[in-house]
Amino acid sequence: MQYLHTMVRVRDLEKSLDFYCNKLGLEEVNRYDVEAGRFTLVFLAAPNDIERAKEKDGPMVELTYNWDPEEYDGGRNFGHLAYLVDDIYASCQKLMDAGVAINRPPRDGHMAFVRSPDGISIELLQRGEALGPQEPWSSMENTGSW
């Protein structure tokens, strides 16, 4: 058995692509517009997984956009997506600079949570050992739910 992808339904494809690609750093691997079903599928992968994803062998996130408006709620009920990052502090700073709330700051130098525009919880984990405490992160409070 091998993990392939996680599907997330999105309300606004452009807003979601801005978050996942421009802010979080994933890259688009494939896109399928299915006229008969009135939906679009966009497959994204983390930079270190791109080559495997192109061979349909790597972990991906599948964004499903239904062309006819639908309401999705309870993003927290989904659980979360998790990504390893090389520098938890730099990753959070980049997201914060792009206007993304850091719901659970990396006070421990190891873990942080943010949310997508659709309320999907995204966990960021420091690759390897936790980084030493740094401000403003060590004294930053949680914001909202994660």
C-alpha positions as CSV (number, residue, x, y, z in Angstrom):
1,M,0.0,0.0,0.0
2,Q,1.2,3.5,-0.8
3,Y,-0.1,6.9,0.2
4,L,-1.2,9.0,-2.9
5,H,-3.1,12.1,-2.1
6,T,-5.6,13.9,0.2
7,M,-8.6,15.5,-1.4
8,V,-9.8,18.9,-0.1
9,R,-12.9,20.6,-1.5
10,V,-12.5,24.3,-2.0
11,R,-15.0,27.1,-2.5
12,D,-12.7,29.6,-4.4
13,L,-10.0,27.9,-6.5
14,E,-8.0,31.0,-7.1
15,K,-7.9,32.0,-3.5
16,S,-7.0,28.4,-2.5
17,L,-4.2,28.2,-5.2
18,D,-2.8,31.6,-3.9
19,F,-2.7,30.1,-0.4
20,Y,-1.3,26.6,-1.2
21,C,1.1,27.7,-3.9
22,N,2.1,31.3,-3.4
23,K,2.0,31.3,0.4
24,L,2.6,27.7,1.5
25,G,4.9,26.9,-1.3
26,L,3.3,23.9,-3.0
27,E,3.5,23.5,-6.8
28,E,0.8,22.6,-9.3
29,V,1.5,19.1,-10.8
30,N,-1.7,18.5,-12.8
31,R,-5.0,20.1,-13.5
32,Y,-8.2,18.5,-14.9
33,D,-11.3,20.4,-15.9
34,V,-14.2,18.0,-16.1
35,E,-16.9,19.7,-18.1
36,A,-19.4,16.8,-17.8
37,G,-19.1,16.7,-14.0
38,R,-18.7,20.5,-13.7
39,F,-15.6,20.4,-11.5
40,T,-11.9,21.0,-11.6
41,L,-9.2,18.9,-10.0
42,V,-5.8,20.5,-9.2
43,F,-3.0,18.3,-7.9
44,L,-0.3,20.0,-5.8
45,A,2.9,18.7,-4.3
46,A,5.6,20.0,-2.0
47,P,8.9,21.0,-3.9
48,N,10.8,17.9,-2.6
49,D,8.0,15.6,-4.0
50,I,7.5,17.1,-7.4
51,E,9.4,14.5,-9.5
52,R,7.6,11.6,-7.7
53,A,4.3,13.4,-8.0
54,K,4.7,13.8,-11.8
55,E,5.1,10.1,-12.0
56,K,1.9,9.7,-10.0
57,D,4.1,8.1,-7.3
58,G,4.4,11.0,-4.8
59,P,2.2,12.4,-2.1
60,M,-0.1,15.2,-3.3
61,V,-3.0,17.4,-2.3
62,E,-6.0,17.3,-4.6
63,L,-8.0,20.5,-4.6
64,T,-11.5,19.7,-5.9
65,Y,-13.5,22.8,-7.1
66,N,-17.1,22.2,-8.0
67,W,-18.2,24.8,-10.5
68,D,-21.7,25.1,-9.0
69,P,-21.6,26.9,-5.7
70,E,-21.7,24.7,-2.6
71,E,-21.0,25.4,1.1
72,Y,-18.5,23.4,2.9
73,D,-18.0,23.8,6.6
74,G,-16.2,22.0,9.4
75,G,-12.7,22.2,7.9
76,R,-11.4,21.3,11.4
77,N,-13.4,18.0,11.2
78,F,-11.1,17.0,8.3
79,G,-8.1,16.9,10.6
80,H,-5.0,18.5,9.0
81,L,-2.4,18.3,6.3
82,A,1.2,18.1,7.6
83,Y,4.4,19.3,5.9
84,L,8.1,19.1,7.0
85,V,9.9,22.5,6.6
86,D,13.6,23.3,6.7
87,D,13.2,26.3,9.0
88,I,9.9,26.6,11.0
89,Y,10.5,30.2,11.9
90,A,11.3,31.4,8.3
91,S,8.3,29.4,7.0
92,C,6.0,31.0,9.6
93,Q,7.4,34.5,8.9
94,K,6.8,34.1,5.2
95,L,3.2,33.1,5.8
96,M,2.7,35.9,8.3
97,D,4.2,38.4,5.9
98,A,1.7,37.1,3.3
99,G,-1.2,37.8,5.6
100,V,-1.8,34.3,7.0
101,A,-2.6,34.0,10.7
102,I,-0.3,31.7,12.6
103,N,-2.9,30.0,14.7
104,R,-0.5,28.0,16.8
105,P,2.9,29.6,16.7
106,P,6.1,27.5,16.8
107,R,6.9,28.4,20.4
108,D,8.7,25.0,20.7
109,G,10.8,25.5,17.5
110,H,9.1,22.4,16.2
111,M,5.4,22.8,15.3
112,A,3.0,25.4,14.0
113,F,-0.5,25.5,12.6
114,V,-2.2,27.7,10.0
115,R,-5.5,27.5,8.2
116,S,-6.3,27.6,4.5
117,P,-9.0,29.9,3.1
118,D,-11.4,27.0,3.5
119,G,-10.6,26.4,7.1
120,I,-8.3,23.3,6.6
121,S,-5.8,23.0,9.3
122,I,-2.2,22.9,8.1
123,E,0.6,21.6,10.4
124,L,4.1,22.7,9.8
125,L,6.8,20.6,11.4
126,Q,10.5,21.4,11.7
127,R,12.7,18.9,9.8
128,G,15.1,17.2,12.2
129,E,15.6,18.6,15.7
130,A,13.5,21.5,17.0
131,L,15.1,24.9,16.6
132,G,16.0,26.9,19.7
133,P,13.5,29.3,21.1
134,Q,13.2,32.6,19.2
135,E,11.1,35.7,19.5
136,P,8.5,36.7,18.6
137,W,7.5,33.1,18.4
138,S,8.3,31.9,22.0
139,S,5.9,34.5,23.5
140,M,3.2,34.6,20.8
141,E,-0.2,33.4,21.9
142,N,-2.5,31.0,19.9
143,T,-5.0,32.7,17.6
144,G,-8.3,31.2,16.9
145,S,-8.5,27.4,16.6
146,W,-6.2,25.1,14.8
